[in-house]
Amino acid sequence: MVNQNLSDKIINLRRMSAEYYQKAAWNQLLALDNYRENNFVAAERFAQLSFEDQMNAMECAELADAEFCQHLDLEFAQ
């Protein structure tokens, strides 16, 4: 049961990471569209949101990696 809970946690963290990356890509597209329209304030804001989403995605991926290492340690201990 513990292994299933860890697996579920890893899957959820990977899913959150993917969702953040999708948001980052969307915000980057919005930044580019606003830049093309010379709306530089909005372009900068969307670029900043994209950056923040990328950082959140990386954090979730790193947490998933750490959970996976913990999962492996438990497997080896058994």
N, C-alpha and C positions, 0 to 999 in steps of 0.2 A: 504493500500500500504506500509506503514511503517513497519507493521508486516511482510509482505512478504520479504521486503529488509533485515530485521533483521534475518529472518529464512534462507534466502539465505546466509547471511554472516556467520551464525552459521554453516551451512552445509559445506560451503567452508573451514572454519577453521578446522572442524573435518576431512574433506578430506585431507587437507594439513598435519594434524597431522598423519593420517594413512599413507600417502606417506612417511613422514619422518621416521616413525617406520619401514616401509618396507625397506627403504634405510639403516637404522641402522642394521637391521637383515642381509641384504646382505653384508654390510661391515664387520660385525662380522664374517660371514662365510668366507669371503676373508681373514680376519685376521687369523682365525684358519687354513685355508689352507696354508698360508704363514708360519705360525709358525711350522706346521707339516713338511714343506720343509726346515726348519731352515733358512728362510729368515726373520730374526727378525726385520730388519729395515722396510720392507714392512708390516709385521704383526703389528708392533706398529703404523704405519701410518693408516692402515685400522681400527685398534682398536680406534684410536683417532677420525677418521671420524665417526665411529659408535657412539661414545660417543656424539659428536657434533650433530649428527642427532637425537639422543634420547633427548637431551636438547631442540632442535628446536621443536620436536614433543610435548614435554611437554608444551612448551611455547604456541604453537598453541592450545592445548587442554585447557590450562588455559584461553586463550583469548576467546575461544568458551564458556567456562563456564561463564565468565564474561558477554559476550553478552547475554547468555541465562538468566542470572539473570536480566539484563536490560530488556529483552523481557518480563519476568514475571512481573516486576515492571510496565511496560506499560500496560500489560493486566489488572492488578489490578486497575490501575488508571482509566481505562475506565469503 
